[in-house]
Amino acid sequence: MKFHYVLLSLLHHHHRQQFFLFVSLVFSPLVRCGHHDYSDALSKSILFFEGQRSGVLPRDQRMKWREDSGLSDGRSMYNMDLTGGYFDAGDNVKFGFPMAFTTTMLAWSVIEFGELMPPSELRNALVAIRWGTDYLLKTVSQPNRIFVQVGDPYKDHNCWERPEDMDTARTVYAVDAPNPASEVAAETAAALAASSMAFRSVDPGYAQTLLRNSVRVFQYADNFRGAYSDNSNVRDGACPFYCDFSGYQVSEKLTKLSGGPLAVAGHPNMENKTFIIYKIFNQDELLWGAAWLRRASQDNSYLNYIEINGKTLGADDNINEFGWDNKHAGLNVLVSKEALEGNMYSLQSYKVSADSFMCTLIPDSSSSHIDYTPGGLIYKPGGSNLQHATTISFLLLVYANYLDRTSQTVNCGNLIASPLSLRTIAKNQADYILGDNPKGLSYMVGYGNRFPQRIHHRGSSLPSVKDHPQFIACKEGSTYFNSTNPNPNVLVGAIVGGPGEDDVYDDDRADFRKSEPTTYINAPFVGVLAYFAANPN
């Protein structure tokens, strides 16, 4: 692994001193694809969400091989319309927790980088957000109840079926007060609050609806604290797929479950395992939801909330993670905006944690502890690794902007990191995903000349209804799953789970840890690509 540094002179405390300013990382060996068309990648990264839609598809649907699906969702169990929303990955289940996080990240991408997007792509991004928020509003439309999931994941994962054909149980999982659902409710509140900001200038009425519901849902999250998987009627459907593992550590034994052959995005090591979940309450989502409500409403009560509850709710834990199940690093970056731009001393601890997180990403920093593959990709164990590369790249760019506006840098002890250095790390990650990697393979489907052909995705791998109008039953799809042929339907813009720690990627449909796309891999990358489309150099 080879690192290049640039020695720059800086003015520091009015004295001229020499510091190593981390500017770029160059990893060898790489296949360099030259200049990337970030605008094309941006367009495709947004288009991907049309392939994940559930419900009645609009007339301007661009992913033409998809058709309507899930049209009875919610009706038989609750006489409730729960159509719409997104399938999280390559299956046909609607998990509310990652869907809310996906929506938050799409909205944050527009808030930070929307003005850099071409008008047509900004419109497409807002359409993608609204597909999520329209559904999330349905899930919180009944007083003191939140619908957290639609679809029995075990029965769904036992089939290889097109969403248009699915005939497995569309079980609806709901939580009623005073039962807890803090992480899902707070993430939903965050999604609605962030989206209200994205829509404020184009549809102020809708923005107000989103913000008003965000306030109400956050009250549920805060009043009835605890995990949604604490509820026995939800646990077997949500776990081990999307339990909030970041808030569950060794404390008291909560439950013991036997895992079947599961496609657990982000937690693949649970396949065919018996495991124990231990409960400890540490709700980063409560702070995350409050932080978004503060930013969207400027209400001081939310400022007081994140000031007062930071320690008790784990903001000082300085956990260097950000994703659907752990908001710590994102929370710290988000709150740091006000700490930096408003000189808010009471929020300084969030900025300190954000600085610390940035320093962990720099290999030559004394506090570095993020792993990189030999080819230069940020790597964390557990599968679906590109979710880490896209979320971290997004935070690097957002924080660089916050630093730039206030003419600040990050002191990592033995070196100073500038906004440029943070952007360079993010660009290296983006370029790796788009093809600058040892395999010379774009991990975005449909981008570049070489990309994955056999992704772990039911709709993509089965013939479309247009090409094969006959019903394909649960087990009949196995023929297509086991086929070595490329998927017949190209899920343009999908970013797969990605290579392992050795940069190796086998184009294998069965290896869901590497070949399955998810909405929460793509959502932050929309913001990353918007930035580099406007600033390619």
C-alpha positions as CSV (number, residue, x, y, z in Angstrom):
1,M,0.0,0.0,0.0
2,K,1.5,3.3,-1.0
3,F,0.6,6.7,0.4
4,H,1.5,10.1,-1.0
5,Y,1.5,13.3,1.0
6,V,2.0,16.9,0.2
7,L,4.0,19.2,2.7
8,L,2.3,22.6,3.0
9,S,3.1,25.6,5.0
10,L,0.2,26.8,7.2
11,L,-0.3,29.8,9.5
12,H,-1.2,28.4,12.9
13,H,-1.8,30.6,15.9
14,H,0.0,33.4,14.1
15,H,3.2,31.5,13.8
16,R,4.5,29.8,10.7
17,Q,4.9,26.1,11.2
18,Q,5.2,23.1,9.1
19,F,2.5,20.4,9.1
20,F,1.8,17.4,7.0
21,L,-1.4,18.1,5.3
22,F,-3.0,14.8,4.2
23,V,-4.1,15.4,0.6
24,S,-4.5,12.1,-1.2
25,L,-4.2,8.4,-1.0
26,V,-3.0,6.3,-3.9
27,F,-3.3,2.6,-3.6
28,S,-1.5,0.1,-5.9
29,P,-2.2,-1.8,-8.0
30,L,-5.3,-0.3,-9.6
31,V,-7.0,-0.4,-12.9
32,R,-7.6,3.2,-13.7
33,C,-10.6,4.0,-15.8
34,G,-9.7,7.6,-16.5
35,H,-12.2,10.4,-16.1
36,H,-15.5,9.2,-14.8
37,D,-18.8,10.5,-16.0
38,Y,-20.2,11.4,-12.6
39,S,-23.3,13.0,-14.2
40,D,-24.2,9.7,-15.8
41,A,-23.6,7.8,-12.6
42,L,-25.7,10.3,-10.7
43,S,-28.6,9.9,-13.1
44,K,-28.3,6.1,-12.8
45,S,-28.0,6.1,-9.0
46,I,-31.4,7.8,-8.8
47,L,-33.0,5.7,-11.5
48,F,-32.2,2.6,-9.4
49,F,-35.0,3.5,-7.0
50,E,-37.6,3.0,-9.7
51,G,-36.6,-0.6,-9.8
52,Q,-37.3,-0.9,-6.1
53,R,-40.8,0.5,-6.1
54,S,-43.7,-1.3,-4.7
55,G,-47.4,-0.4,-5.4
56,V,-49.0,1.1,-8.4
57,L,-46.3,2.4,-10.7
58,P,-46.8,5.8,-12.4
59,R,-47.2,6.4,-16.1
60,D,-43.8,8.0,-16.3
61,Q,-42.0,4.9,-14.8
62,R,-38.7,4.7,-16.6
63,M,-37.7,1.2,-15.4
64,K,-40.0,-0.4,-17.9
65,W,-39.5,-4.1,-17.0
66,R,-41.2,-3.5,-13.6
67,E,-45.0,-3.7,-13.1
68,D,-47.4,-3.0,-10.2
69,S,-46.9,-5.1,-7.0
70,G,-48.1,-5.4,-3.5
71,L,-51.5,-3.9,-4.2
72,S,-53.2,-5.5,-1.3
73,D,-50.6,-4.5,1.3
74,G,-52.3,-3.7,4.6
75,R,-55.9,-4.4,3.6
76,S,-56.6,-7.9,4.9
77,M,-55.1,-7.4,8.4
78,Y,-55.8,-3.8,9.1
79,N,-58.2,-2.6,6.4
80,M,-55.5,-0.1,5.7
81,D,-53.8,1.1,2.5
82,L,-50.1,0.3,2.9
83,T,-49.3,0.1,-0.8
84,G,-46.2,1.9,-2.1
85,G,-42.7,2.3,-0.6
86,Y,-39.6,0.5,-1.5
87,F,-38.3,-3.1,-1.3
88,D,-35.1,-2.8,0.7
89,A,-32.9,-5.0,-1.5
90,G,-33.2,-8.1,-3.7
91,D,-36.3,-9.4,-1.9
92,N,-40.0,-8.4,-1.8
93,V,-40.3,-7.2,1.9
94,K,-40.9,-3.6,3.0
95,F,-38.8,-3.1,6.1
96,G,-39.7,0.3,7.6
97,F,-36.4,0.9,9.5
98,P,-34.0,0.8,6.5
99,M,-36.6,2.5,4.3
100,A,-36.8,5.4,6.6
101,F,-33.0,5.7,6.7
102,T,-32.9,5.5,2.9
103,T,-35.3,8.4,2.7
104,T,-33.4,10.4,5.2
105,M,-30.2,10.0,3.2
106,L,-31.9,10.9,-0.1
107,A,-33.3,14.0,1.5
108,W,-29.9,14.9,3.1
109,S,-28.3,14.4,-0.3
110,V,-30.7,17.0,-1.8
111,I,-30.3,19.4,1.2
112,E,-26.5,19.5,0.9
113,F,-26.0,19.0,-2.8
114,G,-29.3,19.5,-4.6
115,E,-28.3,22.9,-5.9
116,L,-25.4,21.2,-7.7
117,M,-27.7,18.8,-9.5
118,P,-29.1,19.4,-13.0
119,P,-32.8,20.5,-12.7
120,S,-34.0,17.2,-14.2
121,E,-32.0,15.1,-11.8
122,L,-33.1,17.2,-8.8
123,R,-36.7,16.6,-9.9
124,N,-36.0,12.8,-10.1
125,A,-34.3,12.9,-6.7
126,L,-37.4,14.6,-5.2
127,V,-39.6,12.0,-6.8
128,A,-37.5,9.3,-5.2
129,I,-37.8,10.9,-1.8
130,R,-41.6,11.4,-2.2
131,W,-42.1,7.7,-3.1
132,G,-40.6,7.0,0.4
133,T,-42.3,9.8,2.3
134,D,-45.8,9.1,0.9
135,Y,-45.5,5.5,2.2
136,L,-44.0,6.6,5.6
137,L,-46.9,9.0,6.1
138,K,-49.2,6.0,5.7
139,T,-47.3,4.0,8.3
140,V,-47.9,6.8,10.9
141,S,-51.4,7.9,9.9
142,Q,-53.2,6.2,12.8
143,P,-52.9,7.7,16.3
144,N,-50.5,5.9,18.7
145,R,-49.6,3.2,16.1
146,I,-46.7,2.8,13.7
147,F,-46.6,0.2,10.9
148,V,-43.0,-1.0,10.8
149,Q,-43.0,-3.8,8.2
150,V,-45.0,-5.5,5.4
151,G,-44.2,-9.0,4.3
152,D,-43.2,-12.2,6.1
153,P,-39.4,-12.3,5.5
154,Y,-39.0,-16.0,6.1
155,K,-41.7,-17.0,3.6
156,D,-40.5,-14.4,1.2
157,H,-36.9,-15.5,1.3
158,N,-38.0,-19.1,0.8
159,C,-39.2,-18.1,-2.7
160,W,-37.5,-16.7,-5.7
161,E,-40.4,-14.7,-7.1
162,R,-41.0,-11.6,-9.1
163,P,-42.6,-8.8,-7.0
164,E,-45.5,-8.8,-9.5
165,D,-46.1,-12.5,-8.8
166,M,-45.5,-12.7,-5.1
167,D,-48.1,-14.8,-3.3
168,T,-46.4,-15.2,0.0
169,A,-47.9,-13.8,3.2
170,R,-48.0,-10.0,3.3
171,T,-48.0,-9.9,7.0
172,V,-48.3,-6.5,8.5
173,Y,-46.2,-5.7,11.6
174,A,-47.4,-2.9,13.8
175,V,-46.6,-1.4,17.2
176,D,-49.2,0.3,19.3
177,A,-48.6,2.6,22.3
178,P,-47.5,2.2,24.9
179,N,-45.2,-0.4,23.3
180,P,-41.9,0.9,22.2
181,A,-40.6,1.5,18.6
182,S,-38.0,4.2,19.3
183,E,-35.5,3.4,16.5
184,V,-38.1,3.1,13.7
185,A,-40.2,6.0,14.9
186,A,-37.2,8.3,15.4
187,E,-35.7,7.4,12.1
188,T,-39.1,8.0,10.5
189,A,-39.2,11.4,12.2
190,A,-35.8,12.1,10.8
191,A,-36.8,11.1,7.3
192,L,-39.9,13.3,7.4
193,A,-38.1,16.3,8.9
194,A,-35.2,16.1,6.4
195,S,-37.6,15.6,3.5
196,S,-39.6,18.7,4.7
197,M,-36.4,20.7,4.1
198,A,-35.9,19.1,0.6
199,F,-39.5,20.0,-0.4
200,R,-39.7,23.4,1.3
201,S,-39.0,25.5,-1.8
202,V,-40.9,23.4,-4.3
203,D,-44.0,22.2,-2.4
204,P,-44.3,24.2,0.9
205,G,-47.7,22.6,1.8
206,Y,-46.3,19.1,1.5
207,A,-43.2,20.2,3.5
208,Q,-45.5,21.4,6.3
209,T,-47.3,18.1,6.3
210,L,-44.0,16.2,6.6
211,L,-42.7,18.4,9.4
212,R,-46.0,18.2,11.4
213,N,-46.0,14.4,11.2
214,S,-42.3,14.3,12.1
215,V,-43.0,16.1,15.4
216,R,-45.8,13.7,16.3
217,V,-43.8,10.6,15.4
218,F,-40.8,11.7,17.4
219,Q,-43.1,12.2,20.4
220,Y,-44.0,8.5,20.1
221,A,-40.3,7.5,19.8
222,D,-39.4,9.5,22.9
223,N,-42.4,8.8,25.1
224,F,-42.3,5.0,24.6
225,R,-38.6,4.3,24.7
226,G,-37.3,0.9,23.6
227,A,-36.7,-1.2,20.5
228,Y,-39.4,-2.2,18.2
229,S,-38.0,-5.7,18.3
230,D,-38.9,-5.8,22.0
231,N,-42.4,-6.5,20.8
232,S,-43.1,-10.2,20.5
233,N,-45.4,-9.7,17.5
234,V,-42.7,-7.9,15.6
235,R,-39.5,-9.6,16.8
236,D,-39.8,-12.7,14.6
237,G,-40.3,-10.6,11.5
238,A,-37.8,-7.9,12.1
239,C,-34.9,-10.0,13.5
240,P,-32.3,-10.8,12.6
241,F,-32.8,-8.7,9.5
242,Y,-33.2,-5.2,10.8
243,C,-32.9,-5.2,14.5
244,D,-31.0,-2.2,15.8
245,F,-27.8,-4.1,16.6
246,S,-25.9,-0.9,17.5
247,G,-28.1,-0.6,20.6
248,Y,-27.8,-4.2,21.7
249,Q,-24.8,-5.3,23.6
250,V,-24.1,-7.8,26.4
251,S,-26.3,-6.9,29.3
252,E,-29.4,-9.0,30.0
253,K,-30.5,-11.9,27.8
254,L,-33.4,-10.8,25.8
255,T,-34.2,-13.7,23.5
256,K,-32.8,-16.6,21.6
257,L,-33.6,-17.3,18.0
258,S,-32.7,-19.9,15.4
259,G,-31.8,-18.4,12.1
260,G,-32.7,-20.1,8.8
261,P,-31.2,-19.5,5.4
262,L,-31.5,-15.8,5.5
263,A,-30.4,-13.0,3.2
264,V,-29.5,-10.5,6.0
265,A,-28.2,-7.4,4.3
266,G,-25.4,-5.9,6.5
267,H,-25.5,-8.9,8.9
268,P,-24.8,-11.9,6.7
269,N,-22.9,-13.9,9.3
270,M,-26.2,-14.8,10.9
271,E,-27.1,-17.3,8.2
272,N,-27.9,-20.7,9.7
273,K,-26.7,-19.6,13.1
274,T,-28.3,-19.8,16.5
275,F,-27.7,-16.5,18.3
276,I,-28.6,-14.4,21.3
277,I,-29.6,-10.8,21.3
278,Y,-28.6,-8.9,24.4
279,K,-30.4,-5.7,25.4
280,I,-29.0,-2.4,26.5
281,F,-30.8,0.8,25.8
282,N,-28.7,3.2,23.8
283,Q,-30.9,5.1,21.4
284,D,-28.8,7.0,18.9
285,E,-31.9,7.4,16.7
286,L,-33.6,9.6,19.4
287,L,-30.7,12.1,19.1
288,W,-30.7,11.7,15.3
289,G,-34.4,12.4,15.0
290,A,-34.2,15.4,17.4
291,A,-31.2,16.8,15.5
292,W,-33.2,16.7,12.2
293,L,-36.2,18.3,13.9
294,R,-33.9,21.0,15.2
295,R,-32.5,21.6,11.8
296,A,-35.8,21.5,10.0
297,S,-37.8,23.6,12.5
298,Q,-35.2,25.6,14.3
299,D,-37.2,24.9,17.5
300,N,-35.1,25.4,20.6
301,S,-36.8,22.6,22.4
302,Y,-34.9,20.1,20.1
303,L,-31.7,22.0,20.6
304,N,-32.2,21.6,24.3
305,Y,-32.9,17.9,23.8
306,I,-29.6,17.2,22.0
307,E,-27.7,19.3,24.5
308,I,-29.2,17.7,27.6
309,N,-29.5,14.1,26.4
310,G,-26.3,13.7,24.6
311,K,-24.5,11.8,27.3
312,T,-27.5,9.7,28.5
313,L,-28.3,8.6,25.0
314,G,-24.8,7.8,23.9
315,A,-23.6,10.7,21.8
316,D,-20.3,10.7,23.6
317,D,-19.7,7.0,22.8
318,N,-17.7,8.1,19.8
319,I,-18.7,5.1,17.8
320,N,-17.2,5.4,14.3
321,E,-20.1,3.9,12.4
322,F,-22.9,5.3,10.2
323,G,-25.6,3.3,8.6
324,W,-29.2,2.1,9.0
325,D,-28.5,0.7,12.4
326,N,-26.0,3.2,13.8
327,K,-26.3,6.9,13.5
328,H,-23.4,8.1,15.7
329,A,-21.0,9.4,13.1
330,G,-23.8,11.0,11.0
331,L,-25.4,12.5,14.1
332,N,-22.1,14.1,15.0
333,V,-21.5,15.6,11.5
334,L,-25.1,16.8,11.3
335,V,-25.0,18.6,14.7
336,S,-21.5,20.0,14.0
337,K,-23.0,22.3,11.4
338,E,-24.6,24.4,14.0
339,A,-21.6,24.0,16.3
340,L,-19.3,25.4,13.5
341,E,-21.5,27.9,11.9
342,G,-23.3,29.2,15.0
343,N,-20.4,29.0,17.4
344,M,-22.6,26.9,19.7
345,Y,-20.3,25.9,22.6
346,S,-23.0,23.6,24.0
347,L,-22.7,21.4,20.9
348,Q,-18.9,21.3,20.9
349,S,-18.8,17.7,22.1
350,Y,-20.5,16.7,18.8
351,K,-17.9,18.5,16.8
352,V,-15.1,16.9,18.7
353,S,-16.6,13.5,17.9
354,A,-17.0,14.4,14.3
355,D,-13.3,15.5,14.1
356,S,-12.3,12.3,15.8
357,F,-14.2,10.3,13.2
358,M,-12.5,12.1,10.3
359,C,-9.1,11.4,11.8
360,T,-9.9,7.6,12.0
361,L,-10.2,7.6,8.2
362,I,-6.7,8.9,7.5
363,P,-4.2,6.0,7.4
364,D,-1.3,8.1,8.6
365,S,-3.2,9.7,11.5
366,S,-2.2,8.6,15.0
367,S,-5.9,7.7,15.6
368,S,-6.5,5.8,12.3
369,H,-8.3,2.5,12.8
370,I,-10.4,2.2,9.6
371,D,-9.3,-0.7,7.4
372,Y,-8.7,-0.4,3.7
373,T,-8.5,-3.2,1.2
374,P,-5.2,-3.4,-0.8
375,G,-7.0,-1.6,-3.6
376,G,-8.0,1.3,-1.4
377,L,-11.6,0.5,-0.5
378,I,-12.9,1.3,3.1
379,Y,-13.6,-2.1,4.5
380,K,-15.7,-3.3,7.5
381,P,-16.5,-6.9,8.0
382,G,-20.1,-8.3,7.8
383,G,-21.1,-8.1,4.1
384,S,-22.7,-5.4,2.0
385,N,-19.5,-3.5,2.5
386,L,-20.2,-0.7,0.0
387,Q,-22.8,0.6,2.4
388,H,-19.9,1.8,4.5
389,A,-18.0,3.3,1.6
390,T,-21.0,5.3,0.4
391,T,-22.2,6.6,3.8
392,I,-18.6,7.5,4.9
393,S,-17.9,9.2,1.6
394,F,-21.1,11.2,2.0
395,L,-20.1,12.3,5.6
396,L,-16.6,13.3,4.4
397,L,-18.1,15.6,1.7
398,V,-20.7,17.1,4.0
399,Y,-18.1,17.8,6.8
400,A,-15.7,19.2,4.3
401,N,-18.3,21.7,3.2
402,Y,-19.0,22.7,6.8
403,L,-15.3,23.2,7.5
404,D,-14.9,25.2,4.3
405,R,-17.6,27.6,5.1
406,T,-16.0,28.4,8.5
407,S,-12.4,28.2,7.2
408,Q,-11.5,25.4,9.6
409,T,-9.5,22.2,9.4
410,V,-9.3,19.0,11.5
411,N,-6.4,18.6,13.9
412,C,-5.5,14.9,14.0
413,G,-2.6,15.3,16.3
414,N,0.3,14.4,14.1
415,L,-1.3,15.9,11.0
416,I,-3.9,18.5,9.9
417,A,-6.7,17.4,7.6
418,S,-8.1,20.0,5.3
419,P,-11.5,20.0,3.5
420,L,-9.6,19.1,0.4
421,S,-8.1,16.0,2.0
422,L,-11.5,14.8,3.2
423,R,-12.9,15.3,-0.3
424,T,-9.9,13.4,-1.8
425,I,-10.7,10.3,0.4
426,A,-14.3,10.5,-0.7
427,K,-13.3,10.7,-4.4
428,N,-11.0,7.7,-4.1
429,Q,-14.0,5.7,-2.7
430,A,-16.3,6.9,-5.4
431,D,-13.8,6.2,-8.2
432,Y,-13.2,2.7,-6.7
433,I,-16.9,2.0,-6.8
434,L,-17.1,3.2,-10.4
435,G,-14.3,1.1,-11.7
436,D,-10.9,2.3,-10.4
437,N,-10.2,-1.0,-8.6
438,P,-8.0,-4.1,-9.0
439,K,-10.9,-5.9,-10.9
440,G,-11.5,-2.9,-13.2
441,L,-15.2,-3.5,-12.5
442,S,-17.8,-0.9,-11.9
443,Y,-19.9,-1.9,-8.9
444,M,-22.8,0.2,-10.2
445,V,-24.9,-1.9,-12.5
446,G,-25.3,-0.3,-15.9
447,Y,-22.4,2.2,-15.5
448,G,-19.2,1.6,-17.5
449,N,-18.3,-1.2,-19.8
450,R,-17.9,-3.9,-17.1
451,F,-20.3,-4.3,-14.2
452,P,-22.0,-7.1,-12.3
453,Q,-24.3,-9.2,-14.5
454,R,-25.7,-11.7,-11.9
455,I,-26.9,-9.6,-9.0
456,H,-28.9,-11.1,-6.1
457,H,-32.2,-9.6,-7.0
458,R,-35.5,-11.3,-7.7
459,G,-37.0,-8.9,-10.2
460,S,-33.8,-8.4,-12.1
461,S,-33.0,-12.1,-12.4
462,L,-36.4,-13.4,-13.5
463,P,-37.9,-12.6,-16.9
464,S,-40.2,-9.6,-16.8
465,V,-44.0,-9.9,-17.0
466,K,-43.8,-8.2,-20.4
467,D,-41.5,-11.0,-21.7
468,H,-43.0,-13.8,-19.7
469,P,-46.6,-13.0,-18.8
470,Q,-47.3,-16.4,-17.3
471,F,-47.2,-16.7,-13.5
472,I,-43.8,-17.9,-12.1
473,A,-44.5,-19.7,-8.8
474,C,-42.4,-19.7,-5.6
475,K,-40.1,-22.6,-6.4
476,E,-40.3,-22.2,-10.2
477,G,-38.0,-19.2,-9.9
478,S,-35.1,-21.5,-8.6
479,T,-34.2,-22.3,-12.2
480,Y,-33.4,-18.6,-12.8
481,F,-31.7,-18.2,-9.4
482,N,-29.3,-21.1,-10.2
483,S,-28.7,-20.1,-13.8
484,T,-25.3,-18.8,-14.7
485,N,-26.8,-16.6,-17.3
486,P,-26.7,-12.8,-16.8
487,N,-29.9,-11.3,-15.3
488,P,-32.4,-10.5,-18.1
489,N,-33.4,-7.2,-16.6
490,V,-30.7,-4.6,-16.0
491,L,-31.3,-2.9,-12.6
492,V,-29.6,0.3,-13.8
493,G,-27.8,2.2,-11.1
494,A,-27.9,-0.5,-8.4
495,I,-24.8,-0.6,-6.3
496,V,-24.0,-4.2,-5.1
497,G,-22.7,-5.2,-1.8
498,G,-19.2,-5.2,-3.2
499,P,-15.9,-7.0,-2.9
500,G,-14.4,-8.5,0.2
501,E,-11.3,-7.4,2.1
502,D,-9.1,-8.8,-0.6
503,D,-10.8,-6.8,-3.4
504,V,-12.1,-10.1,-4.8
505,Y,-15.6,-10.1,-6.4
506,D,-17.1,-13.1,-8.0
507,D,-20.1,-12.3,-10.1
508,D,-22.3,-14.8,-8.2
509,R,-26.0,-14.4,-7.7
510,A,-26.0,-16.7,-4.7
511,D,-23.4,-14.7,-2.8
512,F,-25.8,-12.1,-1.5
513,R,-23.1,-10.6,0.8
514,K,-21.4,-9.3,-2.3
515,S,-24.0,-9.3,-5.1
516,E,-27.1,-7.9,-3.5
517,P,-27.9,-4.2,-3.9
518,T,-29.8,-2.2,-1.2
519,T,-31.5,1.2,-1.2
520,Y,-29.3,2.4,1.7
521,I,-26.1,1.7,-0.3
522,N,-27.4,4.0,-3.1
523,A,-29.1,6.8,-1.1
524,P,-25.9,8.5,0.2
525,F,-24.1,8.0,-3.0
526,V,-26.6,10.2,-4.7
527,G,-25.2,13.1,-2.8
528,V,-21.6,12.0,-3.4
529,L,-22.1,11.8,-7.1
530,A,-23.9,15.2,-7.2
531,Y,-20.9,16.8,-5.6
532,F,-18.4,15.2,-8.0
533,A,-20.5,15.8,-11.1
534,A,-20.2,19.5,-10.3
535,N,-16.6,19.2,-9.0
536,P,-15.0,16.4,-11.1
537,N,-11.4,17.6,-10.3
